[in-house]
Amino acid sequence: MGKTDSEKKEKKEKKKEEAMKAEKEIKKEKKAKDVKAAEEPKKEKKEKKEKKAEKEEKEAEKAVDKKAKKEKVEEEKGSGKKEKKKKREEEEVEAPAKKAKADKEEEKKEKKKKKEKAEAEAEPAAKPEEKSAATDGEGNNRVYVGNLPFSMTEDWMKEIMAAAGEIESIDWLTHADSGKFKGSGFITFKSAAAAAAAVKQNGADCEGRPMKVEIATPRKAPVPGGLAGSGDPGVPCESVFVGNLAWSVTEEVLTAAFAECGTITRVKWIERDGVFKGNAFLDFDSVEAATKAVALAGTEVAGRPIRINFSKGKSGGGTAEKGASGGRTERPYKPAGAKPEGCVEIFVGNLPWGVTEEKLAAFFGAAGAKVTSTRWLNDKETGEFKGIGFVGFDDTADVDKAVALGGEQLEGRPIRIDYAGQKKEGAWGGKKW
């Protein structure tokens, strides 16, 4: 009986102990669940907070970039506006001067065209070597071409006359005093038939100009003295013009031809676009030596009979003298008129082609004149430098110092000087400024 009670009691306690153990496990699991449930919102909240912070940081970076870009664009816009405004202001200031200059150049161009037209029309009648297209040119293989653009070249002319026949040689006509192309010349063909075919080009358009193409009369033996056998050698001076030179002639050959005349002090080749034009100027040490040289007109030098006359330049001083051009007044080296009040700019001519602002400043600087500005004049059609320009000074006293250099040499050329805007009738080829 007692054993049964003891077993029952033991079973009861064991059961109670198991129940308590199970209860503890349940409480433990519940606590773990409660802890986990409590931690999950905190973690989720932390992750959300971190994501939000990251997003705000990215948005802040974007805002900074956007602001920087905007500021850069505004800065560039502002800079562009300033530059445009500055350029517009400069153009407004320069506009009147540019217009006046353009009007002046246009006026000069019109006068030049009229003069060229008159020369081109008068030239065939004036030249003893020229002949009308209607004149019988049987057996003659030489033609005269006139009224050509000043940009004409031998290659261009050969292209124009290609259909006529083969060209043997081309002799361009140039001004004796400057060596500049006259817009005309003579073409020698291989045959008379080619020359006759070339005459068909008479009146053909060449850059807006109707060409003159006519059979030329056979060459006559040159008369001693005078340009192109005119018989008039001009007014004796120390300088002579020599034409119809062979392209292969050298300074040694040319000076040797005049060795018995006297001492040659300078040889100046006449070129156009860097190409020798078959002409030259020779300066002798005396008028007597130059006179002996002129007497050699027609003498063969390097296989060609030379044309020769006294040059139209002066042999020194600043006074004008008459040349071989029928009494034309030559340009003086110094101003012919009175100096304008407050004048601070001068015109300079006969400049060497290689002149620069630095060289010109040094030239006048040697006389104590300080150059403050230079303006070069270029040909409107070709863009080539014309050998003339304007030089400005701060003080009118510097103008006096600069003018005193009229006739002085700059790279082998005597410089001509005049007060800007004070060109007198007859002083510079009879034109007014």
KEGUTOR-158005 format. One line per 8 residues: number of its first residue (from 1); their letters; for each residue y, x, z of N, C-alpha, C. Coordinates in steps of 0.05 Angstrom, whole numbers, plus 5000, padded with zeros to 4 digits. Atoms other than C-alpha are relative to their C-alpha. Layout:
N
NUM = a = Y:X:Z:Y:X:Z:Y:X:Z | ...
REM end
This chain:
433
1 = mgktdsek = 4976:5017:5000:5000:5000:5000:5025:5018:5000 | 4977:4981:4998:5046:5057:5021:5004:5017:4975 | 4999:4984:5024:5030:5096:4958:5013:4985:4978 | 4989:5017:5021:5050:5039:4915:5030:4998:5003 | 4971:5001:4994:5117:5033:4948:5014:5026:4993 | 4988:4973:5006:5129:5107:4941:5002:5004:4970 | 4999:4997:5029:5113:5105:4868:5022:4983:4988 | 4980:5018:5010:5157:5046:4857:5028:5011:5005
9 = kekkekkk = 4974:4988:4993:5214:5080:4893:5007:5023:4982 | 4996:4976:5017:5205:5143:4853:5007:4991:4972 | 4995:5010:5026:5203:5104:4789:5029:4989:4998 | 4974:5012:4999:5265:5067:4809:5023:5021:4999 | 4980:4979:4999:5304:5130:4824:5001:5015:4973 | 5001:4986:5026:5281:5163:4760:5014:4983:4978 | 4987:5018:5019:5303:5102:4721:5030:5000:5004 | 4971:4999:4993:5369:5103:4758:5013:5026:4990
17 = eeamkaek = 4990:4973:5008:5377:5177:4743:5003:5000:4969 | 4999:5001:5029:5362:5165:4668:5023:4983:4991 | 4978:5018:5007:5412:5108:4667:5026:5014:5004 | 4975:4986:4995:5465:5152:4698:5004:5022:4979 | 4999:4979:5020:5449:5208:4649:5009:4988:4973 | 4993:5013:5025:5454:5159:4591:5029:4991:5000 | 4972:5009:4997:5519:5132:4618:5019:5024:4996 | 4983:4976:5003:5547:5203:4622:5002:5009:4971
25 = eikkekka = 5000:4993:5028:5527:5217:4550:5018:4982:4984 | 4983:5020:5014:5560:5153:4528:5029:5006:5005 | 4972:4993:4993:5624:5172:4566:5009:5025:4985 | 4994:4974:5014:5621:5242:4536:5006:4995:4971 | 4996:5006:5028:5613:5215:4466:5027:4985:4995 | 4976:5016:5002:5669:5165:4478:5025:5017:5002 | 4977:4982:4996:5715:5219:4504:5005:5018:4976 | 4997:4984:5024:5700:5263:4444:5013:4984:4977
33 = kdvkaaee = 4988:5017:5020:5716:5205:4398:5029:4995:5005 | 4971:5005:4993:5780:5190:4436:5017:5025:4994 | 4985:4976:5005:5801:5263:4432:5004:5004:4969 | 4998:4996:5029:5785:5266:4357:5020:4980:4988 | 4982:5021:5010:5821:5200:4345:5029:5007:5007 | 4973:4992:4992:5881:5228:4382:5011:5024:4984 | 4992:4976:5014:5881:5294:4344:5006:4994:4970 | 4997:5006:5028:5875:5263:4274:5029:4992:4992
41 = pkkekkek = 4973:5007:5007:5944:5230:4273:5019:5024:5001 | 4983:4976:4997:5976:5294:4298:4998:5019:4976 | 5006:4982:5023:5943:5335:4242:5012:4988:4975 | 4990:5014:5024:5961:5283:4190:5031:5001:5000 | 4971:4999:4997:6032:5281:4216:5011:5028:4993 | 4991:4972:5005:6037:5357:4214:4999:5007:4971 | 5003:4994:5028:6011:5360:4143:5022:4986:4984 | 4978:5015:5014:6061:5306:4121:5026:5014:5004
49 = kekkaeke = 4975:4986:4994:6117:5344:4155:5002:5026:4983 | 4999:4975:5016:6097:5409:4120:5005:4994:4971 | 4996:5007:5028:6093:5374:4053:5029:4992:4995 | 4973:5008:5002:6161:5343:4064:5019:5024:4999 | 4984:4975:4998:6191:5410:4083:4999:5016:4974 | 5004:4985:5025:6161:5442:4021:5015:4987:4977 | 4987:5015:5021:6188:5387:3977:5031:5004:5001 | 4971:4996:4996:6258:5393:4007:5009:5028:4991
57 = ekeaekav = 4994:4973:5007:6256:5468:3997:5002:5003:4969 | 5000:4999:5029:6238:5460:3923:5025:4986:4988 | 4977:5015:5010:6293:5408:3913:5026:5016:5005 | 4977:4983:4994:6343:5455:3946:5003:5022:4980 | 5000:4978:5020:6323:5511:3899:5009:4989:4973 | 4991:5013:5025:6331:5464:3839:5030:4995:5000 | 4972:5006:4998:6399:5443:3863:5017:5025:4997 | 4986:4974:5002:6421:5516:3871:5000:5010:4971
65 = dkkakkek = 5002:4991:5028:6396:5533:3800:5018:4983:4982 | 4983:5018:5016:6430:5472:3771:5029:5006:5004 | 4972:4993:4994:6495:5490:3805:5009:5026:4986 | 4994:4973:5012:6491:5562:3781:5003:4997:4969 | 4998:5004:5029:6478:5539:3709:5026:4985:4993 | 4975:5015:5005:6536:5489:3712:5024:5018:5002 | 4977:4981:4996:6583:5543:3739:5002:5020:4976 | 5001:4981:5022:6560:5591:3683:5012:4987:4975
73 = veeekgsg = 4991:5015:5024:6572:5538:3629:5030:4996:5001 | 4972:5005:4996:6640:5521:3658:5016:5026:4996 | 4986:4974:5003:6658:5595:3661:5002:5008:4971 | 5000:4993:5028:6637:5606:3589:5020:4982:4984 | 4981:5018:5013:6676:5544:3568:5029:5009:5005 | 4973:4991:4993:6737:5568:3605:5008:5025:4986 | 4995:4975:5014:6731:5637:3575:5005:4995:4970 | 4997:5007:5028:6723:5608:3505:5026:4987:4994
81 = kkekkkkr = 4974:5014:5003:6783:5563:3514:5023:5020:5002 | 4979:4980:4997:6825:5622:3538:5003:5017:4975 | 4999:4983:5024:6805:5664:3478:5011:4984:4976 | 4989:5017:5022:6819:5606:3430:5030:4996:5003 | 4971:5004:4995:6886:5594:3463:5015:5025:4993 | 4987:4974:5005:6903:5668:3459:5002:5005:4970 | 5001:4996:5029:6882:5672:3386:5020:4982:4986 | 4982:5019:5011:6921:5609:3370:5029:5008:5003
89 = eeeeveap = 4973:4990:4995:6983:5637:3403:5008:5024:4983 | 4995:4976:5017:6976:5703:3366:5005:4992:4971 | 4997:5009:5028:6967:5666:3300:5027:4986:4996 | 4974:5014:5001:7029:5623:3315:5023:5020:4998 | 4980:4979:5000:7069:5687:3328:5001:5014:4973 | 5002:4984:5024:7043:5723:3266:5003:4983:4975 | 5000:5017:5024:7044:5662:3219:5025:5004:4983 | 4976:4996:5017:7118:5669:3196:5000:5026:4986
97 = akkakadk = 5000:4974:5013:7110:5743:3183:4979:5002:4978 | 5022:5000:5020:7044:5733:3146:5009:4984:4975 | 4991:5016:5022:7075:5678:3104:5021:5014:4983 | 4979:4985:5014:7136:5720:3087:4987:5023:4984 | 5014:4977:5014:7090:5779:3069:4985:4990:4976 | 5016:5011:5022:7045:5735:3027:5018:4991:4977 | 4981:5008:5021:7105:5705:2990:5011:5024:4985 | 4990:4975:5013:7132:5775:2977:4980:5012:4982
105 = eeekkekk = 5022:4989:5016:7065:5800:2952:4995:4983:4975 | 5004:5018:5023:7058:5739:2908:5021:5003:4979 | 4978:4995:5018:7126:5750:2879:4997:5026:4984 | 5005:4974:5013:7109:5823:2865:4978:4998:4979 | 5023:5003:5018:7043:5802:2833:5009:4986:4975 | 4991:5014:5023:7078:5753:2787:5017:5018:4982 | 4983:4981:5016:7129:5806:2765:4982:5021:4986 | 5018:4980:5011:7072:5856:2755:4985:4988:4976
113 = kkkekaea = 5014:5013:5022:7034:5806:2712:5017:4997:4975 | 4981:5003:5022:7095:5792:2669:5004:5027:4986 | 4996:4973:5011:7107:5867:2661:4976:5009:4984 | 5025:4992:5013:7034:5880:2643:4997:4985:4973 | 5002:5016:5024:7035:5823:2593:5018:5010:4978 | 4980:4990:5019:7098:5849:2560:4991:5027:4988 | 5009:4974:5009:7069:5920:2557:4976:4998:4981 | 5024:5003:5017:7003:5896:2529:5007:4989:4972
121 = eaepaakp = 4992:5012:5026:7038:5855:2475:5015:5021:4983 | 4984:4981:5014:7085:5912:2457:4985:5025:4992 | 5014:4974:5003:7035:5969:2461:4989:5005:4972 | 5011:4994:5027:6998:5961:2394:5021:5008:4980 | 4980:4994:5020:7063:5962:2355:5013:5027:5006 | 4986:4976:4993:7091:6021:2394:4983:5025:4996 | 5017:4976:5003:7030:6067:2388:4995:5007:4971 | 5004:4992:5028:7026:6107:2323:4970:5000:4993
129 = eeksaatd = 5029:4999:5005:6950:6108:2332:4988:4973:4996 | 5010:5026:5001:6944:6033:2333:5005:4987:4973 | 4998:5014:5026:6935:5987:2274:4992:4972:5003 | 5006:5028:4999:6933:5913:2263:4971:4995:4990 | 5027:5007:5008:6865:5880:2257:4998:4991:4971 | 5000:5008:5028:6887:5854:2190:5002:5023:4981 | 4997:4977:5017:6901:5924:2164:4972:5010:4993 | 5026:4990:5009:6846:5956:2124:4991:5023:5017
137 = gegnnrvy = 5011:4979:4983:6803:5997:2171:4974:5011:4990 | 5025:4991:5012:6748:6015:2124:4995:5029:5007 | 5008:4973:4994:6711:6077:2147:5009:5010:5028 | 4990:4992:4974:6746:6078:2215:4981:4990:5022 | 5019:5008:4979:6700:6078:2276:5014:4998:5027 | 4985:5000:4975:6756:6074:2328:5016:4974:5003 | 4985:5025:4996:6786:6011:2359:5018:5003:5025 | 4982:5002:4977:6844:5996:2406:4992:4975:5016
145 = vgnlpfsm = 5005:5023:4983:6829:5950:2466:5023:4998:5020 | 4977:5004:4981:6886:5921:2508:4998:4975:5016 | 4999:5023:4981:6904:5869:2561:4975:4998:5016 | 5024:5000:4984:6845:5890:2603:5007:4998:5030 | 4995:5000:4971:6838:5877:2678:5000:5028:5011 | 4997:4972:4990:6856:5938:2720:4975:5010:5014 | 5025:4992:4987:6787:5938:2751:4979:5008:4979 | 5018:4993:5022:6756:5954:2683:4988:5028:5003
153 = tedwmkei = 5014:4974:4999:6704:6010:2680:4987:5005:4973 | 5014:4993:5025:6668:6046:2624:4974:4984:4997 | 5025:5015:5001:6602:6014:2642:5004:4971:4993 | 4994:5028:5005:6633:5945:2641:5008:4997:4970 | 4992:5002:5028:6665:5958:2572:4976:5003:4982 | 5024:4996:5017:6599:5983:2544:4983:4975:5000 | 5016:5025:4999:6566:5919:2568:5013:4979:4983 | 4986:5020:5017:6620:5877:2534:4995:5005:4970
161 = maaageie = 5003:4992:5028:6613:5916:2469:4971:5006:4991 | 5028:4994:5006:6537:5922:2471:4990:4989:4974 | 5009:5013:5025:6527:5873:2414:5012:5012:4975 | 4987:4988:5023:6575:5911:2369:4985:5024:4990 | 5014:4975:5008:6539:5977:2370:5004:5021:5021 | 4999:4978:4980:6533:6044:2405:5027:5013:5002 | 4974:4988:4994:6595:6073:2437:4997:5030:5003 | 5001:4971:4998:6609:6147:2429:5017:5010:5023
169 = sidwltha = 4982:4993:4978:6668:6153:2477:5021:4979:5004 | 4978:5018:4993:6722:6114:2513:5023:5016:5012 | 4976:4986:4990:6793:6140:2525:5019:4980:5011 | 4982:5019:4987:6833:6099:2575:5029:5011:4998 | 4971:4992:5000:6910:6100:2570:5011:4997:5028 | 4989:5000:4973:6946:6118:2634:5030:5007:4999 | 4971:4993:4997:7019:6124:2657:5003:5030:5005 | 4997:4972:4997:7043:6195:2651:5010:5009:5027
177 = dsgkfkgs = 4988:4992:4975:7082:6195:2716:4981:4995:5024 | 5017:5007:4977:7029:6163:2761:4970:5004:4994 | 5028:4998:5006:6964:6170:2723:4985:4973:5002 | 5014:5026:4996:6950:6095:2735:4992:4988:4973 | 5011:5013:5024:6909:6056:2685:5019:4979:4989 | 4982:5019:5012:6951:6016:2635:4987:4974:4992 | 5014:5024:5009:6898:5964:2621:4994:5000:4971 | 5007:4998:5028:6884:5990:2552:4988:5028:4994
185 = gfitfksa = 5011:4974:5007:6851:6047:2514:4988:4999:4972 | 5012:4998:5026:6812:6069:2452:4970:5004:5004 | 5029:4998:5000:6737:6062:2439:4991:5012:4973 | 5011:4988:5025:6702:6108:2389:4970:4992:4999 | 5028:5008:5005:6637:6078:2361:4985:5021:4983 | 5017:4982:5016:6580:6114:2327:5004:4995:4970 | 4996:5006:5029:6596:6078:2262:5023:4981:4997 | 4978:5017:5007:6652:6041:2226:4991:4971:5002
193 = aaaaaavk = 5011:5028:4999:6607:5979:2223:5001:4989:5028 | 4999:5008:4971:6602:5978:2299:5029:4993:5008 | 4972:5005:4994:6678:5983:2304:5009:4973:4989 | 4993:5026:5012:6686:5925:2255:4988:4977:5015 | 5013:5021:4984:6637:5884:2296:5015:4995:5026 | 4986:5001:4974:6676:5900:2360:5025:4984:4997 | 4975:5014:5004:6740:5871:2329:4996:4970:5003 | 5006:5028:4997:6706:5803:2331:5005:4990:5029
201 = qngadceg = 4995:5007:4972:6717:5806:2407:5029:4995:5006 | 4971:5004:4996:6792:5801:2396:5006:4971:5010 | 4994:5026:4988:6818:5744:2440:4979:4990:5020 | 5021:5008:4981:6754:5741:2481:5010:5002:5029 | 4990:5000:4972:6765:5724:2554:4986:5022:5017 | 5010:4980:4982:6757:5780:2604:5014:4997:5027 | 4989:5006:4974:6769:5757:2676:5028:4986:4998 | 4975:5015:5003:6823:5708:2653:5020:5012:4981
209 = rpmkveia = 4981:4986:5019:6855:5756:2603:4988:4999:4972 | 5010:4998:5028:6848:5749:2527:5002:5029:4991 | 5000:4972:5008:6828:5818:2504:5012:5004:4972 | 4990:4993:5027:6863:5852:2445:4981:5022:4990 | 5018:4981:5012:6813:5888:2401:5008:5003:4970 | 4990:4995:5027:6840:5920:2337:4991:5027:4990 | 5006:4974:5012:6821:5975:2289:5024:5019:5003 | 4978:4980:4996:6861:6038:2305:5001:5017:4975
217 = tprkapvp = 4996:4982:5023:6890:6083:2251:4987:5027:5007 | 5011:4973:4994:6857:6152:2244:5020:5017:5015 | 4983:4982:4984:6884:6204:2293:5015:5019:4982 | 4983:4980:5014:6941:6246:2268:5002:5025:5017 | 4996:4975:4985:6952:6318:2286:5024:4998:5018 | 4978:5003:4982:6995:6320:2348:5024:5018:4993 | 4976:4984:5004:7067:6343:2341:5004:5016:5024 | 4996:4983:4976:7082:6402:2387:5021:4987:5018
225 = gglagsgd = 4982:5012:4980:7114:6374:2450:4999:4970:4999 | 4999:5029:4999:7116:6303:2473:4974:4987:5006 | 5024:5015:4993:7066:6252:2499:4988:4987:4976 | 5015:5012:5022:7013:6232:2448:5013:5006:4973 | 4989:4992:5026:7048:6270:2393:5026:4986:4993 | 4976:5015:5006:7114:6233:2400:5022:5019:4990 | 4979:4981:5008:7154:6297:2387:5022:5003:5021 | 4979:4998:4979:7197:6285:2449:4987:5010:5026
233 = pgvpcesv = 5013:4989:4976:7175:6331:2506:5013:4991:5026 | 4986:5008:4976:7225:6300:2555:5019:5021:5010 | 4980:4982:4988:7276:6334:2600:4985:5023:5013 | 5014:4977:4988:7255:6405:2618:5001:5001:5030 | 5002:4997:4971:7231:6415:2689:4977:5018:5006 | 5021:4981:4993:7180:6457:2727:4972:4989:4998 | 5026:5013:4999:7124:6406:2722:4994:4988:4972 | 5008:5012:5026:7085:6383:2660:4976:4982:5004
241 = fvgnlaws = 5023:5018:5001:7036:6327:2645:4982:5009:4977 | 5019:4991:5020:6973:6347:2607:4979:4977:4997 | 5019:5022:5005:6929:6293:2574:4979:5007:4979 | 5022:4996:5019:6867:6285:2531:4982:5024:5007 | 5017:4978:4991:6829:6335:2573:4971:4993:4999 | 5029:5005:5000:6754:6342:2567:4991:4994:5029 | 5010:5007:4974:6715:6311:2625:4989:5024:5015 | 5013:4977:4988:6681:6378:2637:5020:5022:5006
249 = vteevlta = 4981:4979:4995:6746:6418:2642:5002:5008:5030 | 4998:4991:4972:6754:6460:2705:5028:5012:5004 | 4973:4988:4994:6816:6488:2740:5002:5028:4988 | 4999:4973:5011:6797:6558:2717:5005:5000:4970 | 4996:5002:5029:6793:6537:2644:5028:4991:4993 | 4973:5010:5006:6858:6498:2647:5022:5021:5006 | 4980:4980:4994:6898:6552:2682:4999:5024:4981 | 5003:4978:5019:6870:6605:2634:5014:4993:4974
257 = afaecgti = 4987:5008:5025:6897:6564:2575:5030:5004:5001 | 4971:4997:4997:6968:6571:2603:5007:5027:5014 | 4996:4975:4985:6960:6641:2632:5024:5016:4990 | 4978:4984:5011:7012:6672:2584:5027:4986:5004 | 4975:5015:4997:7064:6618:2600:5015:5009:5026 | 4988:4993:4974:7076:6638:2673:4981:4993:5023 | 5017:5006:4976:7050:6626:2744:4999:4970:5005 | 5005:5028:4993:7019:6558:2759:4998:4998:5030
265 = trvkwier = 5000:5002:4971:7034:6537:2830:4983:4977:5011 | 5017:5023:4991:6994:6472:2832:4987:4987:4976 | 5014:5016:5020:6942:6434:2792:4992:4974:5014 | 5007:5026:4988:6936:6359:2807:4985:4984:4979 | 5017:5017:5017:6878:6321:2774:5007:4971:5004 | 4994:5028:4998:6891:6248:2759:4973:4985:5000 | 5025:5015:4997:6834:6203:2783:5005:4971:5005 | 5000:5029:4993:6819:6129:2789:4973:4993:5010
273 = dgvfkgna = 5025:5006:4986:6767:6105:2838:4982:5024:5002 | 5015:4976:4996:6747:6177:2848:4989:5012:4974 | 5010:4990:5026:6734:6187:2773:5023:5013:4985 | 4979:4985:5015:6773:6240:2733:5006:4984:4974 | 4992:5015:5023:6814:6206:2678:5008:5017:4976 | 4994:4983:5023:6823:6266:2632:5029:5008:4999 | 4972:4993:4999:6895:6278:2654:5006:5017:5025 | 4993:4983:4977:6930:6327:2701:5030:5007:5000
281 = fldfdsve = 4973:4989:4998:6997:6352:2726:4998:5029:5007 | 4998:4972:4994:7014:6426:2726:5028:5007:5009 | 4974:4990:4991:7071:6456:2767:5002:5030:4996 | 4995:4971:5005:7099:6523:2744:5022:5010:5019 | 4981:4988:4982:7143:6572:2782:5028:5000:4988 | 4974:5001:5013:7200:6562:2732:5001:4981:4977 | 4997:5018:5022:7228:6516:2679:4992:5014:4974 | 5007:4984:5024:7219:6572:2627:4970:5000:4996
289 = aatkaval = 5030:5000:5002:7144:6576:2642:4990:4973:4991 | 5008:5027:5008:7137:6500:2636:5007:4995:4971 | 4992:5004:5028:7175:6501:2570:4981:5013:4981 | 5020:4986:5016:7126:6552:2542:4974:4984:4998 | 5024:5016:4999:7069:6507:2564:5001:4976:4982 | 4996:5024:5017:7098:6446:2529:4997:5007:4971 | 5002:4991:5028:7101:6486:2464:4971:5003:4991 | 5029:4997:5007:7024:6491:2467:4987:4973:4995
297 = agtevagr = 5011:5027:5006:7016:6415:2453:4983:5002:4975 | 5018:5000:5022:6957:6405:2407:4979:5022:5001 | 5019:4979:4997:6921:6468:2429:4974:4989:5012 | 5026:5009:4990:6847:6459:2441:4993:5013:5026 | 5009:4990:4974:6824:6466:2513:4973:4986:5005 | 5027:5011:4996:6749:6457:2525:4992:4982:4978 | 5009:5015:5023:6741:6430:2455:5017:4976:4993 | 4983:5024:5005:6797:6377:2457:5029:5008:4997
305 = pirinfsk = 4972:4994:5003:6869:6380:2431:5016:4986:5022 | 4986:5011:4977:6914:6370:2491:5027:4987:4993 | 4973:5012:5002:6975:6325:2497:5016:5011:5023 | 4985:4988:4978:7031:6354:2538:5030:4994:4997 | 4971:5004:4999:7103:6339:2559:5009:5005:5028 | 4989:4996:4973:7149:6351:2617:4995:4975:5016 | 5006:5023:4983:7129:6306:2675:5026:4987:5008 | 4975:5015:4993:7177:6253:2699:5008:5004:5029
313 = gksgggta = 4993:4995:4972:7178:6279:2770:5023:5019:5001 | 4978:4982:4996:7234:6320:2800:4990:5027:5009 | 5008:4974:4992:7231:6394:2812:5016:5008:5025 | 4988:4993:4975:7256:6393:2883:5016:4977:5012 | 4981:5016:4985:7317:6358:2915:4996:4970:5003 | 5002:5029:4996:7330:6287:2934:5016:4984:4981 | 4984:5015:5019:7374:6267:2875:4983:4992:4977 | 5015:5010:5023:7349:6226:2818:5007:5014:4975
321 = ekgasggr = 4994:4988:5025:7343:6254:2749:4986:4985:4978 | 5011:5014:5023:7326:6228:2680:4974:5013:4991 | 5026:4989:5010:7255:6234:2654:4997:4994:4971 | 5005:5003:5029:7222:6228:2587:4996:4971:4993 | 5005:5029:5005:7220:6152:2593:5024:4986:4988 | 4977:5013:5013:7285:6140:2555:5022:4995:5020 | 4977:5002:4982:7334:6150:2612:4995:4984:5025 | 5006:5015:4976:7298:6113:2668:5007:5016:5025
329 = terpykpa = 4993:4986:4975:7325:6130:2737:4975:5004:5017 | 5024:4995:4984:7271:6163:2779:5005:4995:5030 | 4997:5007:4972:7258:6147:2852:5009:5025:5016 | 4991:4978:4983:7295:6190:2903:4980:5002:5024 | 5018:4996:4977:7258:6220:2962:5013:4990:5026 | 4987:5010:4976:7311:6196:3012:5016:4975:4993 | 4986:5025:5005:7348:6130:3020:5026:5004:4983 | 4976:4999:5016:7402:6117:2968:5023:4984:5012
337 = gakpegcv = 4980:5017:4988:7438:6065:3009:5005:5007:5030 | 4993:4995:4972:7469:6062:3078:4979:4989:5019 | 5020:5008:4980:7426:6055:3140:5009:4973:5012 | 4993:5026:4988:7424:5982:3165:5004:5004:5030 | 4995:4998:4971:7450:5972:3236:4975:4992:5015 | 5023:5005:4983:7394:5977:3287:4973:5003:4986 | 5024:4996:5016:7343:5997:3234:4979:5016:5016 | 5022:4986:4986:7276:6016:3267:4975:5002:4983
345 = eifvgnlp = 5024:4998:5018:7229:6014:3206:5008:5012:4973 | 4995:4988:5026:7224:6054:3142:4977:4995:4981 | 5020:5001:5021:7187:6049:3076:4992:5028:4993 | 5009:4973:5008:7144:6109:3058:4982:4997:4975 | 5014:5001:5025:7117:6122:2988:4989:5027:4991 | 5013:4975:5010:7076:6173:2948:4982:5012:5021 | 5018:4990:4979:7028:6178:3006:4973:5010:4988 | 5026:4992:5010:6963:6216:2996:4979:4979:5007
353 = wgvteekl = 5020:5021:4996:6901:6171:2990:4985:5003:5026 | 5015:4995:4976:6869:6204:3050:5017:4998:5026 | 4982:5001:4977:6928:6190:3097:4989:4981:5021 | 5008:5017:4978:6914:6160:3166:5024:4996:5018 | 4978:5005:4981:6957:6132:3222:5006:5025:5016 | 4997:4975:4983:6944:6196:3262:5015:5021:4984 | 4986:4980:5016:6966:6241:3204:5029:4994:4996 | 4972:5008:5004:7029:6201:3192:5016:5003:5026
361 = aaffgaag = 4987:4997:4974:7046:6201:3267:5006:5030:5005 | 4996:4971:4996:7037:6277:3268:5021:5010:4982 | 4980:4992:5020:7080:6285:3205:5028:4995:5011 | 4974:5006:4990:7139:6249:3235:5005:5011:5028 | 4998:4989:4973:7124:6274:3305:5010:5028:5000 | 4991:4972:5002:7138:6345:3281:5030:5001:5000 | 4970:5001:5000:7211:6323:3272:5011:4987:5025 | 4991:5013:4974:7213:6290:3341:5002:4970:4998
369 = akvtstrw = 4999:5029:5003:7205:6219:3315:4973:4988:5009 | 5025:5012:4990:7154:6176:3353:4994:4975:4985 | 5009:5024:5016:7116:6127:3309:4987:4980:5019 | 5011:5022:4983:7100:6060:3342:4983:4980:4984 | 5016:5018:5016:7070:6022:3284:4999:5009:4971 | 5003:4994:5028:7044:6030:3213:4988:4975:4986 | 5010:5022:5016:7030:5978:3158:4994:5011:4972 | 5007:4990:5027:6991:5999:3095:5002:4976:4981
377 = lndketge = 4999:5020:5021:7001:5961:3030:4976:5004:4981 | 5024:4999:5017:6937:5946:2990:5003:4982:4976 | 4999:5016:5024:6928:5918:2920:4985:4973:5006 | 5011:5026:4994:6915:5843:2926:4975:4994:4984 | 5023:5006:5017:6865:5842:2869:4976:5018:5007 | 5022:4982:4995:6824:5904:2885:4996:5008:5029 | 5002:4992:4971:6839:5915:2959:5004:5030:5004 | 4997:4971:4998:6853:5988:2944:5028:5007:5011
385 = fkgigfvg = 4975:4991:4988:6907:6026:2982:5019:5009:4977 | 4981:4995:5021:6971:6031:2940:5016:5026:5004 | 4986:4975:4996:6996:6096:2970:5027:4996:5012 | 4974:5006:4988:7055:6062:3005:4995:4984:5026 | 5002:5015:4975:7069:6030:3072:5026:4999:5015 | 4976:5002:4983:7118:6017:3128:4994:5013:5027 | 5003:4987:4975:7128:6058:3191:5022:4991:5019 | 4981:5009:4981:7161:6032:3254:5005:5019:5023
393 = fddtadvd = 4993:4982:4978:7197:6068:3311:5013:4983:5022 | 4987:5014:4978:7224:6047:3379:5030:5002:4999 | 4971:4994:4999:7292:6078:3371:5010:5006:4972 | 4988:4995:5026:7338:6078:3311:5007:5029:4995 | 4995:4971:5003:7353:6151:3326:4976:5014:4988 | 5025:4989:5011:7280:6166:3309:4999:4995:4969 | 4999:5006:5028:7292:6134:3241:5015:5022:4985 | 4985:4978:5012:7345:6187:3226:4984:5025:4998
401 = kavalgge = 5017:4976:5000:7296:6242:3245:4979:4998:4978 | 5021:5005:5020:7243:6211:3200:5011:5002:4972 | 4988:4999:5027:7289:6202:3140:5006:5028:4991 | 4994:4972:5007:7307:6276:3143:4976:5013:4987 | 5025:4988:5011:7234:6289:3122:4995:4991:4971 | 5003:5009:5028:7244:6255:3054:4997:5024:4981 | 5004:4978:5019:7215:6301:3000:4981:5021:5012 | 5018:4980:4988:7173:6341:3050:4971:4994:4992
409 = qlegrpir = 5028:5003:5009:7100:6353:3033:4982:4990:5023 | 5022:5009:4983:7043:6314:3066:4975:5001:4984 | 5025:4995:5015:6976:6339:3041:5005:5004:4970 | 4994:4992:5028:7008:6366:2978:5016:4979:4984 | 4984:5019:5014:7051:6305:2962:5027:4996:5013 | 4973:5004:4989:7127:6298:2971:5004:4971:5007 | 4998:5028:4990:7139:6236:3013:5027:4988:4994 | 4975:5014:5005:7190:6185:2991:5006:4981:5024
417 = idyagqkk = 4993:5016:4976:7228:6149:3047:5025:4983:4993 | 4977:5018:5002:7275:6089:3047:5001:4982:5024 | 4998:5019:4978:7302:6042:3099:4986:4974:4993 | 5016:5024:5006:7257:5981:3104:5020:4977:4993 | 4984:5023:5008:7287:5922:3067:5027:5007:4986 | 4974:4992:5011:7343:5964:3036:4997:5013:4973 | 5005:4989:5026:7317:5978:2966:5024:4993:4982 | 4977:5005:5016:7377:5985:2919:4994:4999:4970
425 = egawggkk = 5004:5003:5029:7384:5966:2846:5000:5027:4987 | 5001:4974:5014:7362:6025:2804:4989:5022:5016 | 5009:4977:4983:7342:6068:2863:4970:5003:5000 | 5029:4999:5000:7269:6049:2860:4989:4985:4976 | 5010:5014:5024:7254:6030:2789:5015:4975:4993 | 4984:5022:5008:7310:5979:2785:4993:4974:5013 | 5007:5025:4986:7281:5928:2834:5014:4999:5027 | 4988:5004:4973:7311:5898:2897:4979:4993:5020
433 = w = 5017:5008:4978:7277:5891:2963:5014:4980:5017
REM end
